[in-house]
Amino acid sequence: MDDSPTYTAAIAISDPGAAVAARHLVQRHPRFEIVREVPNAVMAIETCRMLHPDVLLIADDSPGLRGSEVLGEIRAESPTTAIFLLATHDADYLRRVPRIFMAVSLEDPAAISSGLDSLADGKDNPADARPPNRRRNDRRTKQDWTKVFAERRAADRRAGRLNEPDGS
């Protein structure tokens, strides 16, 4: 018998197929048990207020308020809950959302399992867990960011990644 602690998970996904996929991933993980499933982001706020789960898997495409729109409220109700913000397909656009533990696509179950492993390890050894270093040591830190963004757009236009006309 493994005496490792079991952690709680809540799921807030409206799409039935996506909810089944998320449920399957959490149930397969030996360290997590699902304590509640809700169909939208608003109900996720109440779930976190009442249960304070260790992890919340929430879809960004929830009807009404999106998952990313309720993160501040969830953080206020349950500050220790790790949030996995899920996308049905490509999750790249979610990676810039603040206050989340992980942004991932349901099309990448290995990443979700790996994230659950990391979360469990961090909870087991909180002294070893460190927030990621988000500071960039970059030569441009003291530059005018408007100029930096304009340079990036120009480079993207030259590479054919932007469809807007070149204003120069």
N, C-alpha and C positions, 0 to 999 in steps of 0.2 A: 504494500500500500504506500502510495506516494503521500508524504505529509507536507507537500508544498501548498501554500494557501490558494484558495479559489477566489477569483475576482468576479465582480458582477458586471453585466453588460445590459444595456438597453438599446433597442433598435427603433428608429423612427423613419420608416420608409413607406411611401404610399403605393408604389408599384408592386403588385403581388409577386411577380417573378423576381424582382430585385430583392424583395423582403425575404423570399425563400432562399435565395443565394446567400444573403448576409447571415440569415439564421443558420444555414448549413455550415458556413465558415466558423461561426462562433461555437456552435455545438461540437464541431470536430476538434476544436482547440481544448486540450485537457485542463487548462487553467482558468477558463471563463465559463460562467453559466448565465443564461439569459434570465433576467428578472422581470422584464416587461417589453412588449412590442406595441407601438402606437403607429397610427397611419399618417401623422403629419407633424410638422415642426412645432406648431403651437402646443400640441399635446406633449411634445418632448420637454418643453419648459416645465410643465407640471410634473412630469415623471422625474426629472432631475431635482425638482424642489422636494418631492416626497421621498425619493429613494436614494439620491446621491450615488448613482452607479459609478463604478470605477472607469467605465468606458461607455460612450454613447456613439453608436454608428448612426449617422443622420444623413439622409439624402438631400442634396441641394435642390432637387427639382420637386420639392413638396408643393402641393396645391396651396394657394393662399400665400402665406409667407414662405419664402425659400429658407432652406436650412441655414445658409450663410447670413440671413437677415435676423435670426434669433440667437446667434452665438453670444452676443453681449448679455442678453437676458439669461441664457443658460449658465454663463460664467458667473453671473451675480447670484443665481440660485444654488449652484453647485460648483464652487471654484476648483475642486480637486478632480472633477470628472475630465478624463482625457476624451477629446472629441475627434472622431474619424469622420471627416466630411467626404461623402461618397458621391461620385458621378456615375451615371449609367454607362457612359462611354469614356471620352477623353477627360481626364482630370487636370490637365495642365492649367486651365484657367482658374482652378481653385487653389493652386499652390501659393498664391499671394494673399489669401484670406488670413487675417490675423486671428489669434486665439484658438488655433486648432493644433492637435497633436500630429495629424496626418491628413493629407488630401490624396485620395486614391480612387481609381476606377474599379468598379465591380468586375470589369473584364480582366483584372489582374489579381486573382485570388492569392497568389503567392505573396504579393506585397502586403495584403491585409493580414495574412497569417504571420508574416515577419513583423509587422507592426504590433500585433497582439503579443508576440514573443518579447519584443523590445519593451513594451509597456509592462508586462509581467515581471521581466527582469529588473526594470527600474523601480517597481513597487517592492520587489523583494529586497533590493539593495539601494535604498534611497540616497545613501551617502555617495554611492558611485554615479548616480544619475546627475548629469549636469545639463543645463540648458544649452542648446546649440549656440555657437558663436555666430551671432548675426552681424557683427561688425565687419565691414569690408575695409581692408587696408588697400586703398586704391589711390592712384595719383590724382584722380578727379574729385576727391572728397571736398576740396575747397574751390572747385570750379563752379561756374554758373550752370545749373542743371538744365536750364532751357537750351543752352548751347549743346550740352551732352545729348539730350533727347533729339534735337534737330540733327546732330551728326548720326545718331543711330537710325533715324528715319531715312536719311539720305542713303546710308549704307544699305538699308533694307530695300529701298527703291532700286538701287543699282543691282542688287542681287535678285530682283524680281519678286520679292516677298510682299511688297505693298503695291496696291493698285492705284494709289492716289498720284496725281501729277506732281512732278518735281517743281517746287516753287522757286528754285534758284535761277 
